[in-house]
Amino acid sequence: MRLDKFLKVSRLIKRRTLAKEVADQGRIEINGQTAKASSTVKVGDELQIRFGQRLVTAKVEMLQETTRKEEAANMYSIVKEERLGEQ
């Protein structure tokens, strides 16, 4: 599954266009490699996403083309969440 679609369906990022922008800015890594919006995501992959001053590490648990809001959180598990250096 494409990275931007996974982020939208899992609701880690609300809109696919926003997920594409974040990926194109180099703020997402898959297993330590900088990822593009078109990168392929597989079960077991570890995503690192930089949201402003937060760094979220999530593990892909399952892939689904569509999901209900209540079930979206089952697609991933948060490994760690940290704040980046305060300026």
N, C-alpha and C positions, 0 to 999 in steps of 0.2 A: 504494500500500500504506500502511496506517496506520503511524504512527511506532512505537507500542508493539509492534506485530507485527514490524516490521523489526528493532528492537533485540533482540527475543527470537530470531528466526530466525537473525540474523547472529551471535548470541551476544555482542554488545557488552554487553548486560545479560542475566543468566541467566533471569530470570522476567518474564513479561509484566505481572504485577501490580506488580512493582518498577519496571519501565519506565514504567508509568502513573503511579506515585507520583512518580518523578523528574521526569517531564514536567509534572505538575500543580503541582510546587513551583517551576516556572519555571527549571529548571536545564538545559534543552535548547533550543538555537536551531537553526533551519533557515535557512541563508543569511542570518544576522544577525537573523532575526525569532524572538521567543520562540514556542515551539511547544507545542501541547497533545498529549495522547496520540492524539487522533483526527486530527491533522494528516497530510496526504498527503505521502509521500516519493517522489521521482522519481530516476531515474538522473542523476547529475551534481550532486545537491544536496550541500551541505556542512553537516555536523552538528557543533555544538559542545556537548559534554556535560561538565558539571562533576561530578566524582566527588570529594567531600571537598575536598582541597587540590590536586587535579589537574584540568587543563583539557585535554580530548582533542578534537582536530579530526579528523573522519573524512569522507572523500568516498564517496558511494554509487556503487559500480561496477556492481552489478546487483541485480535484485529476483527473489526466488524465494519461493514459498509455503512450501516446506519444503526443508531441506538437511541433509546429513550433517555431523557435527562437523568432519571434515577439510576440507570445502569451505566452511564458514561464513565463514572469513576472506577468501575470494575476493569476498564481497559488498561489501566496503568496503576502503579503503586509509587508513592513518593519515597525515594531512597533517603534523600536529605534536602534540606532547604536552609540556605545560609545567606546572611547579609554581606554584601561586599563592602570594602573599606569606606568608612565615612569620611567625607571631605570637610 
